[in-house]
Amino acid sequence: MIRTWTLFIIILLFPIFIFSQQQSNRLSSKKDSILPGMSTSIPFTLENNSDENRTYDISVTTSSSSITPILAKGEFQIAAHETSAYLVPLRISAETSQGSYSVTLNMTDRNNGISFTKTSEITVSGNRNISLTALDSPEFVRAGETIRASFLLKNNGNITENIHLESKNAILDNEVSSVLEPNESKIITIHKVTNPELGQNEFQNLNLSVYSQGNLKEVQNLYVSTQVISVKPSENDIYHRLPVALSLSFIGMQNMGVYNDGFQGEIYGKGTLDKDNKNQIEFRAVTHNPVDLNTFTQYEEYFVNYKRDNFFIHLGDKTYSSSYLTEFARYGRGAEIRYDFNKVSLGGFYNHPRFFRDIKDEFNIYSSFKIRKESEISVGYLYKTPRKEEIRYGDLRLDSDAHLPYAKGKFKISRNINVSGELAYSTTKKTDGTAYMLQADATFEKLNGSLIYVKASPEFAGYFTNTNTFNGNINYKISRKLSAFVNYTQDVKNFQRDTLFLAAPYRQYLQYGVQYKYRSNGSVILNSGYQKYQDRLEPRQFDYYERFFKVSVDQQIGMFQVNLEGQFGKTDNYLTGFSGNSSFYSANLSFQKFRTYFNVFGSYAISSRYQMQNQKQLYYGARIYSRFSDKTILSIFYQNNYMPEEYFKDRNLFELLFHQQLFPGNEIDLSGRYSLQRGEIGDKDFIFSMRYTWRPNVPVQKTAEYISLSGNISNLGIKKTEGVRLMLGSYLSVTDQDGNYLFKNVIPGNYFLEIDRSTTEINDIPTLAFPAALSLSNKENIFNFGLTTAANVQGHIQFIETEDKDQTGLTELLAKKEKKKKESIIIEATGKDQTYRKICFIGEDFDFTYLRPGDWTVKIYRNGLDKRYKVSNDKFQFTLKPSETKKLNIQIVKQQIEIKYQQESLKVGYNEIKKKK
């Protein structure tokens, strides 16, 4: 009895052990890296080691609804002692996510009813595929209107994407970041407000960039282009005009208790005299200054210059210069001429200095020869005559006529190194002198620097006399964040400057240090060195030598820019004979908000540089600069005092500036200042100014003749063509009772002809695309078109379900899925010059309205429609008549699946290879 029950249990459980055999590696390899959107077969290896033939009822289930067995049920027969493979056909939908899934084979023995299962793992590989398609954007908009564009963003892959959107020149209407599930699509819209003051028609491109956060290398960029039609076109005319500014100022000044005021006029123009811009001219005339000269008021000046091709001439006031050593900068009244040949230039000037009385007149001639593009050699001759009857202003007065020949050159040695130099000689009745200058600069990836050396003998009668000076700086980039530098500055001691300005203090300065950029918006500088300052004026206010160490920190904190500095030094005061410590602490804070720039600064010093040892000084101030609009600007500045080293120049203690454009070409400026004049320590002066400016454009050349545009609007079945208003830029015209229109006195150019639709019926449509681009150049231009009634297209997207006897359970599964997600298609209607697109959902209506009668083509795009569906007819072609409404029926059907059964069973066996002995 026990033996009988044991045999019965073995017979029942034996198939389970059989079907748990390990599968062949060759068969199981098909389960790896299955692509979504395809069909595949999964093999199951089956063995029957019993003595009986067996028949099983089979059903297949999967762990995901997106993986569908093509044959969900079936039967399988296997002979005794036979090994066979059972193939399970599967459809992997396109939206199946990346990952591992299980396929379960459920088997029931028909003889004894015993059921068991067999499970196989399959892997669906990842597929990243994001598509971006332009849906709709206007072809034209009027200036001041908003350009709106829409795009279709779809995840055609099977991986959930974290999408990031950005536009460089438009505003996103959607969230910048979003999650897009597999097979999910979104409509992205952007917009841009156009400038209502646009002066001429122009194209504007709107950009949309899309990328996934997990795939930053693949960025999709799409552009749409829209033409913006100017509603306030610039005042182009038939003349070429020269910009000119005419201004009148009333200036008042309280100077050392004495008040003066008066008017000052100015005229300034710069531009070309012809439409080809070959004849360039510049001129200026400023009348006498009613108050004392200073940095904040203009001095009397008259000049005009002209340039055409290789010829240049200047007449009047300017800063004349022959060379660095002979006459570096001398303001005066004279004339200059230059002509450039192919490689040779010839020129010269005459100058009567206005603010340097030691020199009466100067004459200069020179010639330059260009060796290469950035290398040339020049030679010249400067002749000076002294003003013998005048008071002596300079330390070294010119005693007789001076002759100064010179030669200079600049050479580009290599891509990174430039060298320049000059050699000059001077001779008078009593003395001879020489001078030379050498300069070099180099720029490399990590190293850059410059050096200059100037030497002039005591008898040299040029701009520099008895001078020996050297300046240089070197900067080395150690790493991306760390750099080192050395700077050395030595001012020239004897130079013949204009008496309009006082000389800056003599400086000898050496500093060296490092700069460390610890963050992208923050850096620290540590430097040390020495500096020597000596006042050039008498009596001297300072004369000292100082060794110092300095720390500077720059940091951007949100919207605030912060600078902190601290300097500590040991000072030898040559003016008073004592030595002491000097320390300086300063802070600077700036930020920008509401179109306004704010800056607050302050410093505190304990110094031994001046008359007293350990003298305490406090400096503070602020600046506000606000651009309320493009027409209104306000600036306010205040500083309580200045360091003595700056008293050689005019200094503002308080300044108020206001600028207002009243209307185009007309401006008013108001200013008021409390200042310290150059050379003054404590006496304050007040200056105010009111200035009115008119900017006319003076016609200098007639460039074209006025033209006309006329035409007729044909009546093609509408109520009337009378009273239709047409717009051509800033020109307007209204049709007569016969539909005729006329534009007179039109400036030649490119225009857009527009129809004011408020003067036509709502369904009236022109026979040509509007706005119509016209290029008008002939004396008389004709443009005819017609008005007809618009047509429409209406339709319905119908879903037709076809059953197939081999599709067991497929309809029910799809019905469940369709409840969760609506399938959509893109419908595109294209005419001769019109294209429209819409995203439409299956089972819903659609329409296209206001279509121009004529030939039209309607195309249907799948838009990621499931592969199990197809469009019966994806293209319609027809001709629309005026007022016609065309009906379309778009049918979406399920594709039938054809399954072929293998007539004979698939046998799987193993070959035995006998080893040869």
C-alpha positions, 0 to 999 in steps of 0.5 A: 500500500505504501509503495502504491502511494509513493508511486502516485505522488512521484507521478503527480509531482514529476512534471513540476520538476521537469518544467523547472529545468534550466533553460538553454542559454541560447534561448534565454538570450532573447529575453535581454534588452528588448526594445519598447514598441516591438513584438517578440517571442519568449521561449519556455523549455519543456520536458516530458520524461514520463511514459505517457503523452500529455496535453496541457491547457495554457494561459499567459500573464505578465507583470505589466499591462503594457506587455500584452501576450498576443496569444493569451490562451492555448493548448500544448501537446508533448510526447513521452520522453520528449523535450520541446520549446513553447514560444510565447509571443508578446507585444511590448508597447512603446510606453513600457518603462525601462526595467525587468518584468515577469512572464508567467506560463500557467499550465493545467494537465487535462488528464488529471487537472494538476496545475503548475506555473513557470516564470521567465524574466525579461528586460526592457531596455531604455529608449530616450527620444524627446521630440520638439515640433513647432505647432503655430506661430503668426507670420506677421504681427504689428509693432506693440502686439505680442508674438505667441508661439506654440510647440509640441513636446513629446516623450517618444521614449520609455524613460520618465524625463525631467524636462528643462525649458528655456528661451533666450529671447521670449517668455515661457508660459509653462513651468521651467521644469516638468516631468514627462512620462513615456508617450506623454506630450505637452503643448509649450507656449512662449510669447514676446511683446514687441516694441511699439516704437519700432522704427522699421519692419523687422524679423524677430526669432523666438527660440525654445530650448529643451533638454533632459536633466539626465541627458544634458548633451542632447539639447534641442533648439527650435526657432520660429520667425515672425515679421513685425510690421512697424506702426510708427515707422521712422521718418525716412525721407528722400534726403540724406541728413546730417545729425546736428545739435544746437544748444544754449546754456545759461551758466552761473558761478559763485567763485570766491564770493564773486558771482558771474553768469551768462549764456553760452551757445554751441553747435556740433555736427558729425556725419556724412555728406552723401548717402554712400558715407564717403564724405565724412565731416565733423564741426563744433563751435562753442562761444565764450565761457561766461565764468572761470574755466574749470573741468565742469564748464566748456571753454571756447572752441571752434573747429571743422574736419573733413575726411574722404577715403585717404584724405584728412584735413582739420581746421581749428582747435584741437590737441595736436601731437607730433610724437611722444617725446617732441610734443605729446599733447598741445592744445591750440588753434591751427590746421592739420592735413594728412594723405594716406597712400598704399603704404606711405602716409604724408602729413603735417600741422601748424599749431598756435598753443592756447594754454602754453605761452612759452611757445608761439607757433609750431610746425610739424611734417611727418611721413609714415611707412607701413611695413606690415598690417600692424608694423610701421616706421615714421620720421618727422620734423618739428619746429617751435618758435618761442613767445619772447615777449610773454611772461615765463610760465615753464621751469625751462623756457624756450630761449630760441627757435627749436628744431626737433627731428625724430623717428619712431616705429612700432613692430609686431614681433610675433602674435604675442609680442609688440615693441615700439620706440622713438629717438629724437634730437633737438637743437637751439641757438644755445643747446642741443639735446637728445631723448629716446623711448622704448616700450614693449608689451607681451601677452601669453596664456598665463603671462602678460606684461608691459615695460616703458623706459623714457630718457631725455637729456637736460638740454632736450627742448621737447615735451620732456626735459631732464627726464629718466623714468621707467614703468612696468607691470607683470601679471602671472596666472598661477592657476585658474584661481590664483595669480601674482603681479608686480607693478612699478610706476615712476612719473616723469619729473619735467614735462611741458604741460598746458597751464590750463591744468595743474600737474598731478603729484610726482609718484614713485610706486612699487607694489607686488602681491597675489590675487586669489579668486575663492569664488566666482563672485569673490576675490581677495588681493594681498599686496605690499610695496612702497610709494613716494609722493611729492607735491609739485606745487608750492608751497608743498602740502605733502612729501613722503615715503611710505612702506605698506601692506594692503588687503582688499576683498571683493564679494558679491552677496546677492544683489550687493557688491561689497569691497573692503580694504585695509592698508597699514604702513610706515611713513617717513614725512620729508615735509616735517621730518618725522616718521610714523604709522599710517593706516587706512580702512575703506568700505564700498557698497553698491547695488542696482534696483528699480533701474537705479544704481546706488553706491555708498562709500567711506574711509577712515585714516590715521596718517603721518603723511601731512602736517601732523603726526597721527592725523585722523581723517574721515571721508564718506559719500554716496552716488545715486544714478537713476534711469526712470525711463529712456527719456528721464535720467537723474544723478546725485553725488555727495562727498564730504572731502578729498585727500590732499593728493587730489587737490591738483584737480577740480573736485565735486563735493555735491552734484545734481544732474537731471536730463529730460527729453521733452519730445524727439530731438528736444532735450533739457539738462539741469546741473548744480555743483558745489566744488573745490577748484584745482589748487584749493583746499577749503574754499568752495564754489557753486556752479549751476547750468541750464541747457536746452538742446535741439537736434535737427537732421539737416538735409544735405543730399537728395537721395530719391523722388517721391513715388505712388502706389495705386490699385483696385480691389475686385468684388468677388461676391462680397457686399461692397468694396467701397470704404475699405481702409488700407495702410502702407506703413504710416500712409492711409488710403480709403477705396472709392465706390469702384474699389480704387485706392491711391497712395501719393508722395510715398518714399521708396522702400519696402512696405507691407500693405494691410487691410483694416478688417473693421472696414470689411465684413467679418468673412471677407478675405483677400485673394492674396496673402495679407499683409502683402510685402511690396518693394516700391521703387518705380515712379508709379506702382500698381497692386491689384487684388480681390475680396471674396468670402472665406471658406471653412473645413469641419470634420470628425475623427471617428474610431472604428473597431474591427474584431479578429477571432485571433485577438482574444481579449485584445479589445477589452484590454485596449478599452481599459487603456483608452480610459486612462489616455486619449490618443491624438493626431495632428491635422495640417491644412495647407493652401497656396499661402496658408498653413494651419495645424491642430492637435485633435483627439480621437472621437472629437470634432475639429474645424479650420475657419477663415480659409482662402478659396482655392486648392487645399490639402489636409494631412494627418500625422500620427503624433505618436499614435499607437502602432495598433491603430492606423489612419484609413486615409491620411491625405485629403485634396480638394478645392474650396469655393467661396462660402463653402464648408467642407466636411471631412471624416477621418477614420482611425481603425485598429490594425488586424493581426495575422498569426500563423501557426506552425503545423508541426511541433518544434522539437528541441534536442541535444546532440552528443559528440562522441570523443575519439579515443 
